[in-house]
Amino acid sequence: MTRRPSVVLFDLGGVLVEVAGASQTIAWAGLDSHQALFGHLLGSAAFREFEMGRRSPESFARAMCAELRLPVGPAAFLADFAGWPNRVLPGAAELIAALPDDLVVACLSNNNAVHWPRLSGELGLGRWFVQQFLSHHLGLIKPDPTIYQHVIRALGVPPDAILFLDDNPANVRAALAQGIDARRVLGVADARLALRSAGLLG
């Protein structure tokens, strides 16, 4: 019989949060889509260092202005960057509230010192999770194996007792390699289906 998960571990962007507020930076950079912008970021050492807490917001902004050849300064870029996570997806709060009381609800997010204060405060996600595993606090980042190993140790449960929901295929593959029950979901409706199939929602 399949084990019922004792922990559900949520990614944030693309699962519970919409990250679609980068239109101004896309225009500044002369790019044609969010996908093009995020494709650049995924290959940027400065972005990786920032999301691991190893680079200040100001240093990150200077690097982005140079890499993307932006026609604005670091302060203007940072002001725009702060709004990239633009809203909690409809139904996300209700989904979290519907989870069983005995379930540990946590998040595992590649995040940073600019976005997390807004996500946790203004958008209210800080109170949703018993444990928050954030790349910029841990100095670890998805999809590196070390971040999943850290989470397993910190939660103190077998990896197959953790249901991990993420929108990035590379992150899902890396979690599966550590024995975690990881599933790719795109938004709240997908997450609800995954939770239901795991026996966590009626």
Secondary structure as GFF3:
##gff-version 3
##sequence-region A 1 202
A	DSSP	beta_strand	7	10	.	.	.	ID=ss1
A	DSSP	beta_strand	17	19	.	.	.	ID=ss2
A	DSSP	alpha_helix	23	29	.	.	.	ID=ss3
A	DSSP	alpha_helix	34	42	.	.	.	ID=ss4
A	DSSP	alpha_helix	45	51	.	.	.	ID=ss5
A	DSSP	alpha_helix	57	67	.	.	.	ID=ss6
A	DSSP	alpha_helix	74	81	.	.	.	ID=ss7
A	DSSP	beta_strand	85	88	.	.	.	ID=ss8
A	DSSP	alpha_helix	92	97	.	.	.	ID=ss9
A	DSSP	beta_strand	104	109	.	.	.	ID=ss10
A	DSSP	alpha_helix	115	117	.	.	.	ID=ss11
A	DSSP	pi_helix	118	122	.	.	.	ID=ss12
A	DSSP	three_ten_helix	125	127	.	.	.	ID=ss13
A	DSSP	beta_strand	131	134	.	.	.	ID=ss14
A	DSSP	alpha_helix	135	138	.	.	.	ID=ss15
A	DSSP	alpha_helix	145	155	.	.	.	ID=ss16
A	DSSP	three_ten_helix	159	161	.	.	.	ID=ss17
A	DSSP	beta_strand	162	166	.	.	.	ID=ss18
A	DSSP	alpha_helix	169	177	.	.	.	ID=ss19
A	DSSP	beta_strand	181	184	.	.	.	ID=ss20
A	DSSP	alpha_helix	188	197	.	.	.	ID=ss21
###
